[in-house]
Amino acid sequence: MTLRKVAWAALLGGVVTVVLVVAAAWRPSGAAAGGDPAKISLSGKALYRTYCGKCHALSAALSAGFGSSGGGLGVDGGPSFNELRVPVSYTILAITEPTGGHELIHTRMKVSQVKAVAAWLARTTARNPLPMLPTDG
């Protein structure tokens, strides 16, 4: 194995580890874990529209984002989630680790809101054809 392959394997292993650790620390509790699905859906959808829908298009949230133009990317590079399966752990990691334009979002959301939007987005995109990758932002 070349040094480049070893470096990539270590990097990917580190990303997977971070995603798993963050997901374990942020497991939804209460309503987000198994409460009333109608309440989760309403709050998750509303939160998505408020905090995510400006950059990330998603038909289920009636959010055009910036994904309706520019090849599916937002003005700041936010991908459309209409085709991507977005796991809870990726949403939590994207919001809590201020990268890719999320610098202000994580300071405006409560932990319960992050959990609710992550649970709703994962459930809403569960049947989408493309798995989200760490590089999808």
Backbone as a chain_set.jsonl record, in Angstrom:
{"seq": "MTLRKVAWAALLGGVVTVVLVVAAAWRPSGAAAGGDPAKISLSGKALYRTYCGKCHALSAALSAGFGSSGGGLGVDGGPSFNELRVPVSYTILAITEPTGGHELIHTRMKVSQVKAVAAWLARTTARNPLPMLPTDG", "coords": {"N": [[0.85, -1.162, 0.0], [0.579, 2.188, -0.861], [2.03, 5.236, 0.426], [0.275, 7.345, 0.094], [-2.207, 6.02, -0.075], [-2.317, 4.91, 2.46], [-2.419, 7.241, 3.987], [-4.901, 8.32, 3.133], [-6.601, 6.267, 3.989], [-6.247, 6.457, 6.756], [-7.209, 9.039, 7.175], [-9.928, 8.775, 6.341], [-10.717, 6.827, 8.145], [-10.499, 8.296, 10.498], [-12.503, 10.242, 10.054], [-14.792, 8.63, 10.01], [-14.699, 7.646, 12.605], [-15.051, 10.037, 14.089], [-17.655, 10.74, 13.257], [-19.109, 8.56, 14.283], [-18.621, 8.836, 17.045], [-19.722, 11.373, 17.583], [-22.38, 10.874, 16.856], [-23.071, 8.955, 18.78], [-22.89, 10.459, 21.09], [-24.914, 12.261, 20.7], [-27.381, 11.004, 20.618], [-30.802, 10.904, 19.845], [-33.244, 11.813, 22.253], [-36.207, 11.413, 24.256], [-38.866, 12.993, 22.618], [-37.663, 13.071, 20.072], [-36.5, 10.589, 19.873], [-38.45, 8.588, 19.93], [-40.917, 9.528, 20.333], [-44.06, 11.13, 19.72], [-44.604, 10.811, 16.362], [-45.857, 12.684, 14.683], [-45.488, 15.151, 15.963], [-42.701, 15.289, 15.904], [-42.302, 15.358, 13.147], [-43.586, 17.775, 12.41], [-42.153, 19.707, 13.921], [-39.51, 19.149, 13.138], [-39.606, 19.573, 10.365], [-40.343, 22.298, 10.275], [-38.137, 23.393, 11.592], [-36.12, 22.643, 9.794], [-36.85, 24.167, 7.549], [-36.464, 26.715, 8.604], [-33.729, 26.825, 9.473], [-32.133, 25.323, 7.66], [-33.196, 25.176, 5.076], [-32.705, 27.447, 3.549], [-30.316, 27.188, 2.279], [-30.095, 24.486, 1.577], [-31.829, 22.64, -0.641], [-34.93, 20.895, -0.44], [-37.553, 19.037, -1.317], [-39.564, 17.844, 0.279], [-39.693, 19.511, 2.45], [-40.6, 21.732, 1.344], [-38.675, 23.521, 0.52], [-36.767, 25.479, -1.466], [-34.227, 26.292, -1.311], [-30.935, 27.087, -2.336], [-30.542, 25.285, -4.121], [-32.076, 25.061, -6.358], [-30.972, 26.26, -8.475], [-27.86, 26.486, -10.262], [-26.796, 23.879, -10.536], [-27.616, 22.295, -8.394], [-26.294, 23.125, -6.146], [-25.98, 25.299, -3.349], [-25.697, 28.896, -2.918], [-23.57, 29.191, -1.198], [-22.509, 26.696, -1.556], [-24.154, 24.683, -0.523], [-25.508, 21.478, -0.701], [-28.294, 20.053, -2.486], [-30.781, 18.108, -0.895], [-32.536, 16.408, -2.072], [-31.947, 14.036, -3.386], [-30.142, 12.749, -1.778], [-29.401, 10.47, 0.906], [-29.536, 11.259, 4.183], [-27.964, 10.671, 7.052], [-28.653, 10.738, 10.609], [-26.344, 11.208, 12.137], [-24.649, 12.626, 10.365], [-26.014, 15.031, 9.983], [-26.015, 16.085, 12.579], [-23.244, 16.299, 13.02], [-22.565, 18.107, 10.975], [-23.893, 20.405, 11.818], [-22.928, 20.886, 14.41], [-20.161, 20.976, 14.216], [-18.577, 23.628, 13.143], [-18.43, 24.016, 10.017], [-18.236, 24.464, 6.449], [-20.008, 26.65, 6.02], [-21.724, 26.556, 8.166], [-21.214, 28.046, 10.391], [-22.672, 30.01, 11.842], [-25.122, 28.806, 12.265], [-24.966, 26.721, 14.215], [-24.746, 28.164, 16.55], [-27.197, 29.265, 16.89], [-29.094, 27.325, 17.274], [-30.787, 25.168, 19.576], [-29.87, 22.257, 21.487], [-31.96, 20.378, 21.532], [-33.35, 21.164, 19.245], [-31.509, 20.637, 17.232], [-31.396, 17.845, 17.422], [-34.056, 17.222, 16.746], [-34.346, 18.189, 14.075], [-32.377, 16.661, 12.845], [-33.324, 14.026, 13.226], [-35.757, 14.167, 11.803], [-34.861, 14.827, 9.203], [-33.281, 12.587, 8.573], [-35.229, 10.549, 8.575], [-36.92, 11.507, 6.551], [-35.312, 11.47, 4.281], [-34.611, 8.85, 4.007], [-35.226, 6.991, 1.973], [-34.01, 7.955, -0.249], [-31.927, 7.75, -3.187], [-29.075, 8.091, -3.146], [-26.299, 7.662, -1.039], [-25.213, 9.88, 1.49], [-22.053, 11.402, 1.59], [-19.114, 12.148, 3.562], [-17.898, 14.271, 2.262], [-19.922, 15.689, 1.069], [-20.947, 17.843, 2.414]], "CA": [[0.0, 0.0, 0.0], [1.403, 3.384, -0.952], [1.883, 6.201, 1.517], [-0.945, 8.113, -0.178], [-3.351, 5.175, 0.29], [-2.314, 4.81, 3.918], [-2.881, 8.535, 4.5], [-6.341, 8.405, 2.879], [-7.278, 5.308, 4.869], [-6.214, 7.031, 8.102], [-8.128, 10.182, 7.175], [-11.294, 8.273, 6.301], [-10.955, 6.174, 9.431], [-10.714, 9.359, 11.47], [-13.821, 10.835, 9.799], [-15.801, 7.666, 10.452], [-14.646, 7.636, 14.067], [-15.67, 11.275, 14.568], [-19.09, 10.641, 13.007], [-19.67, 7.605, 15.23], [-18.549, 9.395, 18.388], [-20.715, 12.442, 17.672], [-23.703, 10.25, 16.825], [-23.309, 8.31, 20.071], [-23.074, 11.5, 22.099], [-26.104, 13.049, 20.399], [-28.531, 10.156, 20.359], [-32.047, 11.588, 20.184], [-33.955, 11.327, 23.422], [-37.552, 11.958, 24.362], [-39.701, 13.025, 21.416], [-36.902, 12.776, 18.866], [-36.118, 9.186, 19.842], [-39.544, 7.669, 19.679], [-42.156, 10.164, 20.757], [-45.118, 11.297, 18.738], [-44.024, 11.124, 15.055], [-46.455, 13.889, 14.108], [-44.814, 16.299, 16.555], [-41.341, 15.311, 15.381], [-42.38, 15.777, 11.75], [-43.899, 19.191, 12.32], [-41.061, 20.525, 14.418], [-38.34, 18.921, 12.291], [-39.826, 20.242, 9.076], [-40.28, 23.74, 10.513], [-36.742, 23.724, 11.884], [-35.371, 22.528, 8.542], [-37.171, 25.339, 6.731], [-35.892, 27.901, 9.245], [-32.272, 26.824, 9.586], [-31.417, 24.591, 6.615], [-33.829, 25.315, 3.77], [-32.219, 28.59, 2.781], [-29.159, 26.745, 1.491], [-30.254, 23.101, 1.137], [-33.146, 22.345, -1.199], [-35.565, 19.628, -0.087], [-38.962, 19.133, -1.706], [-40.425, 17.452, 1.395], [-39.796, 20.651, 3.36], [-40.995, 22.866, 0.502], [-37.536, 24.434, 0.556], [-36.034, 25.537, -2.723], [-32.827, 26.561, -1.003], [-30.265, 27.615, -3.509], [-30.347, 24.094, -4.934], [-32.884, 25.093, -7.553], [-30.142, 26.771, -9.562], [-26.435, 26.249, -10.049], [-26.432, 22.475, -10.518], [-27.95, 21.648, -7.142], [-25.524, 23.657, -5.026], [-26.389, 26.597, -2.861], [-24.772, 29.996, -3.151], [-22.382, 28.869, -0.416], [-22.138, 25.313, -1.786], [-25.036, 23.739, 0.152], [-26.116, 20.541, -1.644], [-29.708, 19.706, -2.391], [-30.963, 16.802, -0.255], [-33.619, 15.686, -2.74], [-31.481, 12.72, -3.827], [-29.201, 12.195, -0.802], [-29.815, 9.909, 2.203], [-28.774, 12.019, 5.173], [-28.066, 10.06, 8.378], [-28.71, 11.617, 11.779], [-24.987, 11.583, 12.555], [-24.093, 13.647, 9.474], [-26.678, 16.299, 10.271], [-25.496, 16.575, 13.859], [-21.853, 16.691, 12.823], [-22.517, 19.314, 10.141], [-24.369, 21.56, 12.581], [-22.13, 21.131, 15.621], [-18.787, 21.295, 13.827], [-18.833, 24.757, 12.256], [-17.729, 23.942, 8.741], [-19.068, 24.536, 5.259], [-21.044, 27.662, 6.097], [-22.584, 26.338, 9.325], [-20.611, 28.738, 11.526], [-23.676, 30.71, 12.639], [-26.27, 27.94, 12.544], [-24.823, 25.979, 15.475], [-24.908, 29.06, 17.692], [-28.599, 29.685, 16.954], [-29.974, 26.187, 17.543], [-30.68, 24.441, 20.833], [-29.575, 20.834, 21.307], [-33.216, 19.693, 21.192], [-33.682, 21.499, 17.869], [-30.577, 19.885, 16.389], [-31.86, 16.453, 17.437], [-35.333, 17.123, 16.031], [-34.138, 18.35, 12.637], [-31.579, 15.51, 12.386], [-34.214, 12.859, 13.159], [-36.717, 14.386, 10.72], [-34.16, 14.762, 7.923], [-32.901, 11.185, 8.327], [-36.438, 9.802, 8.23], [-37.446, 12.032, 5.297], [-34.425, 11.13, 3.161], [-34.207, 7.442, 4.152], [-35.416, 6.235, 0.722], [-33.301, 8.6, -1.356], [-31.031, 6.772, -3.807], [-27.635, 8.296, -2.983], [-25.835, 7.858, 0.332], [-24.432, 11.097, 1.697], [-20.664, 11.168, 1.948], [-18.584, 13.248, 4.369], [-17.502, 15.372, 1.396], [-21.094, 16.343, 0.5], [-21.181, 19.07, 3.164]], "C": [[0.901, 1.231, 0.0], [1.123, 4.306, 0.231], [0.598, 7.012, 1.339], [-2.178, 7.314, 0.24], [-3.461, 5.041, 1.8], [-2.85, 6.104, 4.528], [-4.384, 8.682, 4.307], [-7.111, 7.461, 3.788], [-7.328, 5.85, 6.297], [-7.184, 8.203, 8.205], [-9.573, 9.721, 7.198], [-11.653, 7.563, 7.599], [-11.224, 7.189, 10.527], [-12.076, 10.013, 11.31], [-14.92, 9.912, 10.297], [-15.852, 7.638, 11.972], [-15.331, 8.869, 14.647], [-17.184, 11.212, 14.401], [-19.731, 9.703, 14.023], [-19.674, 8.149, 16.649], [-19.598, 10.491, 18.574], [-22.12, 11.861, 17.693], [-24.035, 9.607, 18.168], [-23.59, 9.351, 21.153], [-24.384, 12.254, 21.924], [-27.303, 12.179, 20.096], [-29.806, 10.892, 20.748], [-32.68, 10.964, 21.415], [-35.34, 11.93, 23.423], [-38.298, 11.87, 23.051], [-38.918, 12.629, 20.172], [-36.55, 11.303, 18.758], [-37.277, 8.267, 19.516], [-40.867, 8.222, 20.145], [-43.154, 10.219, 19.622], [-44.522, 11.695, 17.385], [-44.596, 12.387, 14.428], [-45.775, 15.142, 14.653], [-43.394, 16.431, 16.029], [-41.357, 15.838, 13.959], [-42.625, 17.265, 11.638], [-42.729, 20.046, 12.783], [-39.807, 20.363, 13.562], [-38.447, 19.639, 10.962], [-39.718, 21.756, 9.241], [-38.847, 24.186, 10.793], [-35.887, 23.659, 10.627], [-35.596, 23.776, 7.689], [-36.505, 26.598, 7.295], [-34.37, 27.942, 9.14], [-31.529, 26.239, 8.395], [-31.893, 24.918, 5.206], [-33.379, 26.493, 2.942], [-31.053, 28.204, 1.876], [-29.362, 25.368, 0.883], [-31.679, 22.854, 0.658], [-33.626, 20.986, -0.713], [-37.056, 19.771, -0.345], [-39.897, 18.829, -0.548], [-40.619, 18.579, 2.398], [-40.294, 21.891, 2.626], [-39.927, 23.948, 0.521], [-36.788, 24.366, -0.761], [-34.553, 25.74, -2.47], [-32.193, 27.308, -2.147], [-30.03, 26.468, -4.475], [-31.153, 24.098, -6.206], [-32.138, 25.692, -8.737], [-28.693, 26.406, -9.263], [-26.07, 24.795, -9.886], [-26.666, 21.801, -9.183], [-27.163, 22.136, -5.945], [-26.04, 25.02, -4.629], [-25.351, 27.65, -3.177], [-23.468, 29.734, -2.409], [-21.992, 27.399, -0.545], [-23.02, 24.284, -1.119], [-25.704, 22.795, -0.835], [-27.618, 20.397, -1.425], [-29.8, 18.319, -1.773], [-32.075, 15.991, -0.906], [-33.22, 14.288, -3.19], [-30.605, 12.026, -2.792], [-29.91, 11.614, 0.411], [-28.931, 10.561, 3.253], [-28.958, 11.395, 6.548], [-28.081, 11.109, 9.489], [-27.309, 12.111, 12.127], [-24.38, 12.662, 11.667], [-24.712, 15.007, 9.742], [-26.125, 16.9, 11.552], [-24.064, 17.057, 13.707], [-21.76, 17.983, 12.023], [-22.93, 20.555, 10.922], [-23.434, 21.891, 13.737], [-20.665, 21.425, 15.346], [-18.888, 22.395, 12.779], [-17.97, 24.754, 10.996], [-18.729, 24.137, 7.613], [-20.198, 25.545, 5.332], [-21.974, 27.519, 7.287], [-22.107, 27.095, 10.562], [-21.635, 29.425, 12.423], [-24.823, 29.806, 13.065], [-26.133, 27.269, 13.906], [-24.96, 26.871, 16.701], [-26.363, 29.48, 17.891], [-29.558, 28.563, 17.337], [-29.713, 25.593, 18.923], [-30.395, 22.979, 20.52], [-30.84, 20.081, 20.9], [-33.633, 19.977, 19.754], [-32.785, 20.741, 16.894], [-31.03, 18.429, 16.292], [-33.127, 16.289, 16.614], [-35.135, 17.235, 14.525], [-33.342, 17.172, 12.081], [-32.451, 14.267, 12.243], [-35.193, 12.989, 11.999], [-36.041, 14.234, 9.36], [-33.759, 13.333, 7.588], [-34.107, 10.364, 7.898], [-36.971, 10.221, 6.857], [-36.613, 11.589, 4.101], [-34.034, 9.651, 3.136], [-34.323, 6.638, 2.858], [-34.74, 6.883, -0.481], [-32.213, 7.672, -1.878], [-29.543, 6.906, -3.497], [-27.245, 8.471, -1.517], [-25.012, 9.145, 0.421], [-23.03, 10.725, 2.139], [-20.154, 12.343, 2.765], [-18.205, 14.471, 3.528], [-18.688, 16.127, 0.817], [-21.503, 17.607, 1.24], [-22.53, 19.21, 3.697]], "O": [[1.863, 1.309, 0.764], [0.121, 4.169, 0.932], [-0.084, 7.327, 2.314], [-3.096, 7.868, 0.844], [-4.559, 5.055, 2.356], [-3.639, 6.07, 5.472], [-5.078, 9.124, 5.222], [-8.168, 7.825, 4.304], [-8.348, 5.714, 6.973], [-7.894, 8.344, 9.201], [-10.367, 10.223, 7.994], [-12.774, 7.691, 8.091], [-12.078, 6.971, 11.386], [-12.741, 10.312, 12.302], [-15.872, 10.361, 10.934], [-16.933, 7.609, 12.559], [-16.109, 8.756, 15.594], [-17.92, 11.591, 15.311], [-20.788, 10.017, 14.569], [-20.639, 7.94, 17.385], [-20.281, 10.536, 19.597], [-22.963, 12.31, 18.469], [-25.168, 9.71, 18.64], [-24.432, 9.138, 22.026], [-24.91, 12.821, 22.882], [-28.184, 12.613, 19.353], [-29.896, 11.443, 21.845], [-32.655, 9.747, 21.597], [-35.616, 12.863, 22.668], [-38.363, 10.806, 22.436], [-39.444, 11.927, 19.308], [-36.32, 10.81, 17.654], [-37.073, 7.24, 18.868], [-41.83, 7.478, 20.332], [-43.083, 9.434, 18.676], [-43.988, 12.796, 17.256], [-43.886, 13.092, 13.711], [-45.513, 16.085, 13.906], [-42.929, 17.534, 15.742], [-40.526, 16.669, 13.594], [-41.957, 17.95, 10.864], [-42.355, 21.006, 12.108], [-39.114, 21.344, 13.292], [-37.482, 20.243, 10.493], [-39.072, 22.422, 8.432], [-38.398, 25.22, 10.298], [-35.027, 24.513, 10.412], [-34.646, 24.365, 7.174], [-36.036, 27.446, 6.536], [-33.791, 28.963, 8.768], [-30.389, 26.628, 8.142], [-31.104, 24.938, 4.261], [-33.646, 26.538, 1.741], [-30.834, 28.822, 0.834], [-28.861, 25.097, -0.208], [-32.62, 22.858, 1.451], [-32.843, 20.045, -0.589], [-37.739, 20.54, 0.332], [-40.926, 19.489, -0.402], [-41.615, 18.596, 3.122], [-40.396, 22.969, 3.212], [-40.234, 25.14, 0.536], [-36.242, 23.325, -1.126], [-33.72, 25.404, -3.311], [-32.855, 28.077, -2.845], [-29.402, 26.642, -5.519], [-30.954, 23.236, -7.063], [-32.616, 25.638, -9.87], [-28.354, 26.058, -8.132], [-25.121, 24.484, -9.167], [-25.984, 20.828, -8.86], [-27.338, 21.623, -4.84], [-26.485, 25.799, -5.471], [-24.257, 27.338, -3.647], [-22.387, 30.018, -2.925], [-21.22, 26.899, 0.273], [-22.681, 23.101, -1.135], [-26.407, 23.258, -1.733], [-28.129, 20.594, -0.323], [-28.99, 17.447, -2.086], [-32.512, 14.986, -0.345], [-34.088, 13.433, -3.359], [-30.349, 10.828, -2.914], [-30.892, 12.177, 0.896], [-27.708, 10.424, 3.211], [-30.012, 11.571, 7.159], [-27.583, 12.222, 9.32], [-27.113, 13.3, 12.381], [-23.664, 13.531, 12.164], [-24.017, 16.023, 9.73], [-25.804, 18.088, 11.601], [-23.712, 18.12, 14.217], [-20.963, 18.861, 12.355], [-22.38, 21.636, 10.71], [-23.179, 23.064, 14.008], [-19.997, 22.058, 16.163], [-19.249, 22.12, 11.635], [-16.926, 25.404, 10.93], [-19.935, 23.988, 7.811], [-21.259, 25.311, 4.752], [-22.927, 28.287, 7.411], [-22.559, 26.808, 11.67], [-21.481, 29.422, 13.644], [-25.428, 30.022, 14.115], [-27.092, 27.25, 14.678], [-25.261, 26.378, 17.788], [-26.719, 29.995, 18.951], [-30.709, 28.824, 17.687], [-28.572, 25.525, 19.38], [-30.653, 22.517, 19.408], [-30.79, 19.232, 20.01], [-34.216, 19.108, 19.106], [-33.245, 20.263, 15.857], [-31.046, 17.85, 15.206], [-33.259, 15.322, 15.864], [-35.707, 16.446, 13.772], [-33.602, 16.727, 10.963], [-32.337, 13.537, 11.259], [-35.433, 12.017, 11.283], [-36.584, 13.588, 8.465], [-33.885, 12.91, 6.439], [-34.018, 9.57, 6.961], [-37.425, 9.375, 6.086], [-37.156, 11.358, 3.021], [-33.206, 9.248, 2.32], [-33.572, 5.681, 2.672], [-34.886, 6.408, -1.607], [-31.638, 6.895, -1.116], [-28.816, 5.917, -3.579], [-27.794, 9.33, -0.828], [-24.217, 9.451, -0.469], [-22.846, 9.834, 2.968], [-20.71, 13.437, 2.672], [-18.196, 15.591, 4.039], [-18.485, 17.126, 0.127], [-22.329, 18.37, 0.739], [-22.837, 20.209, 4.347]]}, "num_chains": 1, "name": "protein.A"}
